[in-house]
Every structure is written in structure tokens, then in C-alpha cells.
Amino acid sequence: MRATSTPAPQFDLRDLTLRLSGRTLLDGITLTANERRIGIIGRNGSGKTTLARVLAGLIPPTSGTATLNGADMMHDRKAALRNIGILFQNPDHQIIFPTVREELAFGLLQLGRSKSQVATQVTDILSKFNKSHWEDAATHTLSQGQKQLVCLMAVLAMAPKTVLLDEPYSGLDIATRLQLQRYVARIDTTVVLITHDPDALADFDRVIWVDGGKIRADGPPATVLPPFVAQMHDWGALDDLADLPD
Ligand SMILES: Nc1ncnc2c1ncn2[C@@H]1O[C@H](COP(=O)(O)OP(=O)(O)OP(=O)(O)O)[C@@H](O)[C@H]1O
């Protein structure tokens, strides 16, 4: 009988720990995940962005392992480009090219595509978002929401298996947020969304609550979000903003 091999889980984190400057930022995180919509919530400074950076292979963990679809993002940069695309909170930290065309082309060139393939794919992604008229636009003239959409298109053009969005809606007005959320809802691959907005995760398959670099709760939104919101209100009644880090 032919042996059937089970595909590696999309995310496989084992005892992931990160210590920097004498502080433990991630503390023994272990989980596997295959869901299509995963939310990550937690207080400011709880370790969400740090976890995202380790997942994407941008920071090496101090100990433990993190693999995505069986590949170690830290040691296999080609696999990292295919597996994960990240949209950070501030598009100004992500956009480096003077025109939208060059910005969208960059990642595709990194994937080794030819110049003519890249030109076609840039045209395609702009047309998919009804933004063909943006191709020659100067990136510095775009609004925050427009820049965020350029970053999202740049990520999606590379067709990664997972799209990781780190607070993509902060700094956007309600209308722009709703428009961008609509684009995100249409993404037909796995989405990991880091957010402070519990409502944005109500329809998700799974929510992971990170607290002090550890997983405090992990499950469906209906289980994880109510205690999270209650805890946030309890903390809101304190004045721990006055505390300084150790
Ligand atoms: N390079 C670094 N060296 C030392 N400490 C760091 C470093 N980067 C982040 N930290 C600390 O790690 C902790 C977690 O930061 P992180 O940015 O991951 O939190 P977060 O949950 O994404 O927060 P926010 O919701 O505010 O974006 C914070 O206390 C931060 O000060």
C-alpha cells in the first residue's frame, strides 16, 4: 500500500523563545496552525510584532523553531519570499521606490522573474484592484491609505501562501479602513492579522492572544475575544503607563 504523507502544518512553532537586551520578548511559544484566517491580539508591547518578525525569518529566535509549510524562514530566504508576505503598520517604513510601478516590481524581481514577466504582473495586480491609473504615480504623493494599498498590492503580487498584516488599519480613517478591509476580505489565501480591534476578528477562524511574550488564550473568536476585551477594560482602569520597562 502506498504511504500517504501528511503535509506539514502551515505554521509550526516549537518552544519559540527570543531574548534581546536581557529581556525575554517571546517565551516558549508552541503551536501549530492551518486556519485560513488567524487573528493575533494583545496589549501594546506584548510581543505581537516580534512574533511576526520571527515567523517571517526577519529575527532569529534565541531557541526553538518556527517553520512555515515545512520550511525554516530564517535559513531559507527563497522559501520565505514564497511563503509569507508582510504588510507592516506604517507604509512609510515599507515603501522605498519613487513610483508605484517600481515599488510593485521590486518583490517580483526578487523572486527571479524576468523584466517582461514583472511588467505584466505589475499591470495585472493594478488592474485587479482597479488602480491601473496609479502605475506612474509618485509614491510620496500618495495618502496613507493609498500607500497602504500599494504595499498590500506589492505583497499580493508575489502570491505568498500566507499574508501577514501587522496593524494595517492604524492611522486610517473609517472609510479608508472599511475599503482596505474589503480588499483584505477578498484575499484568497491564508491571512494572519495583528490588530487591536476585536471587531475585525469576529469572523476569523482562530484568535491567538499574546501577553508578555506568551500565549494567554487561543481558540475561536467567541471564546477568546470576550475575556480579552474584559481584561483590556480592567487594565484601562489602572495607570500602568507610568511604569517603565525593567
Ligand atoms: N530590538 C529590541 N530590543 C529590545 N526590546 C525590544 C526590541 N524590539 C522590541 N522590543 C520590546 O519587545 C516588546 C514587544 O514589542 P512588540 O513590538 O513585539 O509588541 P507589540 O505587541 O507588537 O506592540 P504594539 O501593539 O505596541 O505594536 C516591547 O516591550 C518592546 O519594547
The ligand as a Gaussian input file, in Angstrom:
#p B3LYP/6-31G(d) Opt

LIG

0 1
 N       15.160000      45.121000      19.358000
 C       14.602000      45.105000      20.556000
 N       15.361000      45.055000      21.680000
 C       14.802000      45.028000      22.906000
 N       13.484000      45.047000      23.119000
 C       12.689000      45.101000      22.045000
 C       13.176000      45.119000      20.713000
 N       12.133000      45.150000      19.862000
 C       11.015000      45.160000      20.627000
 N       11.347000      45.133000      21.924000
 C       10.428000      45.083000      23.068000
 O        9.657000      43.904000      22.927000
 C        8.366000      44.086000      23.461000
 C        7.354000      43.618000      22.435000
 O        7.356000      44.530000      21.340000
 P        6.403000      44.312000      20.076000
 O        6.675000      45.440000      19.135000
 O        6.558000      42.940000      19.588000
 O        4.983000      44.480000      20.760000
 P        3.558000      44.572000      20.090000
 O        2.699000      43.600000      20.820000
 O        3.653000      44.431000      18.618000
 O        3.147000      46.043000      20.492000
 P        2.231000      47.151000      19.754000
 O        0.819000      46.680000      19.908000
 O        2.506000      48.390000      20.543000
 O        2.668000      47.270000      18.323000
 C        8.245000      45.561000      23.815000
 O        8.432000      45.694000      25.210000
 C        9.402000      46.205000      23.070000
 O        9.882000      47.320000      23.770000

